[in-house]
Amino acid sequence: MKIVLSKKMVFFNVFFKTLGFFAAFILVFIIFNIIVFLITDNTRNDFIFKEGDKNSNNIIALVNLNGPIVNNINGILKNNIFSFIDPKELKTNIDQLLKIEPKILVVKINSPGGTVSATHELEIIFKNFKKNSQTKIYFITEEILASGAYWVATSGDKIYANYGSIIGSIGVSGPSWYYYNNPVSISSGLFGETITTENGIEIYNQNSGKSKDLFNPFRKPTEKEIVHLQSMVDEIYTKFVNNVSKKRNIETSFIKNEIGALIYTSEQAKNNYLIDDILNYDDLIKVIITENNFKNYKIIQNKNKINFFQKYLSSYIDNNFNKIVCKNLISNFVTIMPGYFNSC
């Protein structure tokens, strides 16, 4: 018996066969990239040729740093898929530069700051590099160089900013202590967390040690706790101010009383001695070539090896990444521009 298929049945038959083929192809492609992702050394950042004379010994190295300065939490944020600055990733670049021995290191940085621990670690990496090499370090920002990022930039020989950049915010913030006065209920919804505070609810905590439940939102901080937390912030702030004073040759009293923790335009920052000049990246390269009498030069830059799977994965965990970084910042002592927390 001969079976005759209708045009519609033939269409769906071809359609589903084609769909199955593409689905299988995509699955194999993803599995292949997962295997490559697992067996490849993803922490390596190689420097590649950018411009100039490839045979020149007058090497200018360019390192790009973008985002808040945080330590790579549990190693889950790899290869700067997202915009954040991890000291350990930078250390990989710097170790390679010690072997390359460039004449100049240009650090193009755009950052609102970060945690105190990560900021200090980043500063030490640059200081050690200067100690163990003859390389001059120039920092330049095209958008923002605030708080901890500015702290790090003082480890260089010079600081430059593009016109319109935001510079400053020389200050330190500690974790905020929110106190819920007699809360009835706490709920999370579409518009965030909601707390009702009437009549009160009972909260039970198990702690040993005085002030072990520091930042407990269901009790008021004691006067002693407030004084202690402020002393911690003041200690870090004093070090920050002294560091800027020493590196930029500015009196500490002027930093505290005049500059403060305000943010400034590039023009205002120059007038307050926070930067050396207002230049864009291309003009800075011209200045470097002129000042060092380079007849020829070679620019190399750090390039991250990010495979397809990492890019694919990043589109799905971007929101979770932001939550991780924000939680890390909010729960630590930070040198970061306060406005950054609005995005958290």
Sequence and secondary structure as in RCSB ss.txt:
>XXXX:A:sequence
MKIVLSKKMVFFNVFFKTLGFFAAFILVFIIFNIIVFLITDNTRNDFIFKEGDKNSNNIIALVNLNGPIVNNING
ILKNNIFSFIDPKELKTNIDQLLKIEPKILVVKINSPGGTVSATHELEIIFKNFKKNSQTKIYFITEEILASGAY
WVATSGDKIYANYGSIIGSIGVSGPSWYYYNNPVSISSGLFGETITTENGIEIYNQNSGKSKDLFNPFRKPTEKE
IVHLQSMVDEIYTKFVNNVSKKRNIETSFIKNEIGALIYTSEQAKNNYLIDDILNYDDLIKVIITENNFKNYKII
QNKNKINFFQKYLSSYIDNNFNKIVCKNLISNFVTIMPGYFNSC
>XXXX:A:secstr
      HHHHHHHHHHHHHHHHHHHHHHHHHHHHHHHHHS TT EEEEEEEE TT S EEEEEEEES B   GGG
 S TTSSS B HHHHHHHHHHHHHH  SEEEEEEEB EEEHHHHHHHHHHHHHHHHT   EEEEEESSEEETHHH
HHHTTSSEEEE TT EEE    B       SS  EEEEETTEEEEE SS         STTTTTT TTS   HHH
HHHHHHHHHHHHHHHHHHHHHHHT  HHHIIIIITT EEEHHHHHHTTSSSEE  HHHHHHHHHHHTT SS EEE
EEEE   HHHHHHHHHHHHHHHHHHHHHHHTS EEE GGGGGG 
